[in-house]
Each structure stands twice: as C-alpha cells, then as structure tokens.
Amino acid sequence: QVQLVESGGGLVQTGGSLRLSCAASARSFRAVAMGWFRQAPGKERERIAAIDWNGGRTYYADSVKGRFTIVRDNTNNTMYLQMNSLKPEDTAVYYCAAYNTLSAQTLRAPAHWGQGTQVTVSS
C-alpha cells in the first residue's frame, strides 16, 4: 500500500508561485507513474500533470502547460509540482496520485491518492 502525503498548498496572489510536494511511503513509488490532479468547487477532478516512473516523460493539461512543472526524486520518494504565474482559476484542491503503470500515458485511473492540499489564488 502506497501512502501519499501532499504539502505546500496555501494562499497566493495572482502571478505568484507555489511548489507542491508529494511524499510517498513506499519504495514501490519509484516503479510507477505519478500524477497531479485538481478539483475546483463544482467541477470534476482533472489531471493536470503526470510523469512516467523514471521521469523520462511528462504530460500536462493545456490549462497549465508552460506554467507548471512536474518532477520526481525517486531517491527520496518525492514528487513535486512547481506552479508559476498562478491565476484565480487555478484555485482548487490539489491531489497527488500513483498509478499501477510505468507510463503515465494511460487511461487507467490512479490506484492511490493523497488527501489533497488547498491552493487558493487571490485576484
């Protein structure tokens, strides 16, 4: 069982930056693809960024492309989401997730979820 714990959320002004972290409890983290999702009030949860097991490929939703960067540190079982040029529409609860696949280019739903961290961008 992989446990995921997010941190780094908070309140930031438009144009600001935040870095989210996702710490995994198991070494098996190193062998699976990971992703960041978010859910805004009244909206469905959406995947915004994902990364293959070895960091070789990354994937971004159009809404965050060029502003957000996903990276992982398999040595420390941690994944990050650097968020720059934040906008009010980025306000949401952000979740990290682990797949049961090597590649994040998958239609499968993640197998494990973190508890979420709130990001609020003020205008």
C-alpha positions as CSV (number, residue, x, y, z in Angstrom):
1,Q,0.0,0.0,0.0
2,V,1.4,3.4,-1.1
3,Q,0.6,6.3,1.2
4,L,0.8,9.7,-0.4
5,V,1.0,13.0,1.6
6,E,0.8,16.4,-0.1
7,S,2.1,19.6,1.2
8,G,2.9,23.1,0.1
9,G,-0.6,24.5,-0.6
10,G,-1.7,27.9,0.5
11,L,-2.9,31.3,-0.4
12,V,-1.1,33.3,-3.1
13,Q,-1.7,36.3,-5.2
14,T,-2.3,36.2,-8.9
15,G,1.0,35.8,-10.7
16,G,2.7,34.2,-7.7
17,S,4.2,30.8,-7.3
18,L,3.9,27.7,-5.1
19,R,5.6,24.4,-5.0
20,L,3.6,21.3,-4.0
21,S,5.3,18.2,-2.7
22,C,4.0,14.7,-2.6
23,A,5.9,12.3,-0.3
24,A,5.3,8.6,-0.8
25,S,5.7,6.0,1.9
26,A,6.9,3.1,-0.2
27,R,9.8,2.4,-2.3
28,S,7.4,1.0,-4.9
29,F,6.7,4.6,-5.7
30,R,9.9,4.5,-7.8
31,A,8.4,2.0,-10.2
32,V,5.1,3.7,-11.0
33,A,3.9,6.7,-12.9
34,M,2.6,9.6,-10.8
35,G,0.3,12.5,-11.4
36,W,-1.2,15.7,-10.0
37,F,-4.9,16.3,-10.2
38,R,-7.1,19.1,-9.0
39,Q,-10.7,19.7,-8.2
40,A,-12.3,23.1,-8.1
41,P,-15.7,23.6,-6.4
42,G,-18.5,22.3,-8.5
43,K,-16.1,20.8,-11.1
44,E,-14.8,17.3,-11.8
45,R,-11.4,16.3,-10.8
46,E,-8.9,16.7,-13.6
47,R,-5.4,15.5,-14.3
48,I,-3.2,18.5,-14.8
49,A,0.3,16.9,-14.9
50,A,1.8,13.4,-14.9
51,I,5.2,11.8,-15.1
52,D,6.5,8.4,-16.0
53,W,8.1,6.1,-13.5
54,N,11.6,7.3,-14.3
55,G,10.8,10.9,-15.1
56,G,11.5,10.3,-18.7
57,R,8.3,11.8,-20.0
58,T,5.9,14.3,-18.6
59,Y,2.4,15.2,-19.6
60,Y,0.4,18.5,-19.0
61,A,-3.1,19.7,-19.4
62,D,-3.3,22.7,-21.8
63,S,-4.6,24.8,-18.9
64,V,-1.2,24.6,-17.1
65,K,1.3,24.0,-19.9
66,G,4.1,26.4,-19.7
67,R,3.3,27.4,-16.2
68,F,3.5,24.2,-14.1
69,T,6.4,21.7,-14.0
70,I,6.2,18.2,-12.6
71,V,9.4,16.5,-11.4
72,R,10.1,13.5,-9.2
73,D,13.0,12.5,-7.0
74,N,13.0,8.7,-6.8
75,T,15.9,8.7,-4.4
76,N,13.7,10.5,-1.8
77,N,10.3,9.1,-2.9
78,T,9.0,12.6,-3.6
79,M,7.2,14.3,-6.4
80,Y,6.9,18.0,-6.9
81,L,4.7,20.4,-8.8
82,Q,6.2,23.8,-9.4
83,M,3.4,26.3,-10.1
84,N,4.2,29.7,-11.6
85,S,2.2,32.5,-12.9
86,L,-0.8,31.4,-10.9
87,K,-4.3,32.5,-11.8
88,P,-7.5,32.6,-9.8
89,E,-8.8,29.8,-11.9
90,D,-6.0,27.6,-10.5
91,T,-7.8,27.7,-7.2
92,A,-8.6,24.1,-6.3
93,V,-7.8,21.2,-4.0
94,Y,-4.7,19.5,-5.5
95,Y,-4.1,15.8,-5.2
96,C,-1.2,13.6,-6.0
97,A,-1.8,10.1,-7.2
98,A,0.1,7.0,-8.1
99,Y,-0.7,4.7,-10.9
100,N,-0.1,0.9,-11.3
101,T,1.7,1.5,-14.6
102,L,5.1,2.6,-15.6
103,S,3.8,5.1,-18.1
104,A,1.5,8.0,-17.2
105,Q,0.2,7.8,-20.8
106,T,-2.7,5.6,-19.7
107,L,-6.5,5.6,-19.5
108,R,-6.4,3.8,-16.2
109,A,-7.4,5.6,-13.0
110,P,-4.7,6.0,-10.4
111,A,-4.5,3.3,-7.8
112,H,-3.6,5.5,-4.8
113,W,-4.5,9.1,-3.8
114,G,-3.2,11.6,-1.3
115,Q,-5.6,13.6,0.9
116,G,-5.3,16.8,-1.0
117,T,-3.9,20.3,-0.4
118,Q,-5.8,23.5,-0.9
119,V,-4.4,26.1,-3.3
120,T,-6.1,29.5,-3.4
121,V,-5.1,32.2,-5.8
122,S,-6.5,35.7,-5.0
123,S,-7.2,38.2,-7.7
